[in-house]
Amino acid sequence: VLLTTTSDYFSNQPSPQVSGAVVEISFDNQTYTLAENAFIPGLYETPVAFRGVPGTTYELHIRQVDVDQDGLFEDYHAESTMAGGAELEGIALRYFSTPIVDGYQVLMWAWHLPEQRDWFGFRIRKNGILLTDSLSAYTTFSDDLFGDGYLPGLPVGFLSDDDPRQRVNPGDTIVFELESIDQAYYNFVNDAQLEMIGNVPLFSGPPANIRTNISNGGMGIFAAYSVLRAATILEP
């Protein structure tokens, strides 16, 4: 858990970290108190590693912080239920060529329970390096268009020949990660990406605050999600 305060829009410095907070994660009658990293102020980590379980609701509690510096501590709370139930059958690479751009499409075959609404996030790695390593490159998806629960060869990414970091050569390994996320995380990512792009047309209404699941006026997101992975190697 990373805690910071907001900073000026035109500030060229990292957002100020919040140290000395009491940060806890609770689930199934268990509570972990997170310890602040000795080298990275404001970063709080669990004392032991543990595996999340789909269907479990995780709660975040933040106490003993005085963000508004009025001499009184504020408390913040958030919760997220880890989604699950999807199955990732596999992925494939298909070369895609146009007069503008050339490269490989990443196609995904997957399914999930048709009776429930689901939200997903996509990440792609090439030879162990995460390519979707920024919020602007992260892709989210709602299953609204697939009522039967099957996602047949859905395009989930494009690896351009013009980008040396993305270019796929024979022998390269592509790993695709399918994340089952909740609606709060889906809304947060989409709102943030919309703010990056800006409103169209030019004279649209003023921007709104990005939706969040943090209580007491806190901004940001607390998310628990499951991950499925599939890999393929580009043959000569």
ABEGO torsion letter per residue (X at the ends): XBBBBBBBAABABBBBBBBGBBBBBBBGGBBBBBBBBAABBGBBBBABBBBBBBGBBBBBBBBGBBAAGAGBBBBBBBBBBBBBGBBBAEBBBBBBBBAABBEBBBBBBBBBBAABBBBBBBBBBBGGBBABABAAABBBBBAAABAAGBBBGBBAEBBBAABAAABBBBGBBBBBBBBBBBAAAAAAAAAAAAAAAEBOBAABBBBBBBBBABBGGBBEBBBBBBBBBBBBBBBX
